[in-house]
Amino acid sequence: MRGRRALAALAAALTLATAACAGPARPTIPAETAFPPPAPPPEPQPRLPDGPLVPLNPPPVAMVPPDRLAHPDGLVGMSRDEVTQRLGAPAFTRNEGAAQVWRFDGTACFLDVFLYRDGEDFRVRHVAVRAPSVARADPVACFRELARSPEPRRG
């Protein structure tokens, strides 16, 4: 008997403990307030006419080519003679494999010009602007300075 009483007391204690964990009953929310009604479909957009669209008053288009000589990338494709005419003699030259590397020295930058054989001549394939320190050099300012310097500058 004592075993049954202990078993009944244990069952009652477990029921009370489980009920205590459940907390207060939550009210149910009606479905129409739980989720707002769906938005109405968007208004249909006007259809564009078939065929190409042409503006009534097109803006004027400037047919001026960009100044390829205002940036060091404008040297790409030039021959050795064209580079020399534009920048003067390089301060330093070296051969690296199939490339000739010409260095032009400015007051705050170096311009490296990489030339590769193109038939009987060499042509510029790549240019690099760098500062003498870890700072970055402004390529346009460097190029402007060097383009005005007919003689090589040595740092």
N, C-alpha and C positions, 0 to 999 in steps of 0.2 A: 504494500500500500504506500509505503513511504516512497518507493520508486516512482509510482504513478503520480503522486503529489509533486514530487520534484520535477517530473517531466511536464506536468501541467503548468507549474510555475515558470519553467524555462520557456515553454511555448508562449505564455502570456508576456514574458519579458521581451522575447524576440518580436512579438507583434507590436508592442509599445515602442520599441526601439526603431523598428522599421517605419512606423507611423510618424515618429518624431523627425526622421530624416526627410520625409516627404515635404514638410513645410506647409504653409497655408495654401489652400486651393486658389488657383488663379482663375480670374473670370475669363470666359471665352469671348473673343472679339468676333462680331459678325463679319462674314466674308466680304460684304460690300464696303466695310470700313477698313479692313485689314489691307486690301490692295486697291489702289485708286483705279478708276476705270481707264481703259486704254485710250491713248491720245487719238484724236481723229486723224485720218490719213492726210498727208500733205497735199496742198493744192497742186494740181497738175501744172508743170512748167510749160511756157509757150514753146512751141516747136520752131526750130530754126529752119529757114528755107534750105532746100537742097542746092548743092553747088557751092562754089567758092565764095567766101565772104570778102568783100572789098570795102574798105572804109570809104566814106563819102569824101572826106578831105584828108588824104594820106599826108603824114608829115614829110617834109623834105629829107632826103637821105644824102648825107655827105659822102661823096665818093673819094675822100682823101685817104690814101693808104697810111697806115700808122708809120711813124718815124722809126724805122728799124735801126737808125743810128743813135737813138737816145738811150738805148739799153744794151748791156753787153751781149745779150742773146742775139742782137742784130749782127754780130760778127760771124755767126754760124753760116757756113757756106762760102765765106770769103776766101780768096787766095792769099798766099803770103804777101804778095805785093799790095793787095788791097788793105790788109791789116797794117802793113808798114805805112801806107799812105794815111791811114786813119789815126794810128797811135804812135807812129815813129818807130825807132828801133827798140827792141826789147832790152830790158836790163840784164836778162839772164836767159839762156837757152840750154836745153838738154834733150837728149833722145831717150825715150822710154819705150823699148820694143819698137813697134811700128809707128809710134807717135813722136812728133816733135812738140815739146812743151816750151812755150815762150812765156816769160814772166815780165809783167810791167809793174813798176813800183810807183805807188802814189804816196802822199804824205800820211794817209790813214788807212791804206788798203793795198792789197796785191791783186792783180788780175792775171790769172793763169789761162792761157789760150792753148788748146790741144788741137794740133793739126795732123791730119792723116793723108797719106798719098792718095791722089785722085788723078790717075793718068800720069802725065809728066810733072805735075805740080802737087803741092799740098794744099788742102782746104781745111778750114776750121770745122770741127765736129762738136766741140764742147768748150764752154768757158766756165770759169769758177772765180768768184770774187771772195776774198777772205781778208780779215783784219790781221794785223801783226800780233794781236793778243787773242784772248778767248772771246772778246766782244764780237758782235756781228757787224760786218761792214755793209753800208748802204750801196747796193750795186749801181744804182743810177748816179748817185753823187760821185762814186769812185770812177765810173766810166766817163762822166763829164770832165772830171779833173784830168784824167789820163788822155782824153781825146784832145785836150788843149796843149798837152805837153809834147812838142815835137822831139825833144831829146830824151834819152833814157834817164830815169832818176834812180839813183842808188841810195838805199837806206842805210 
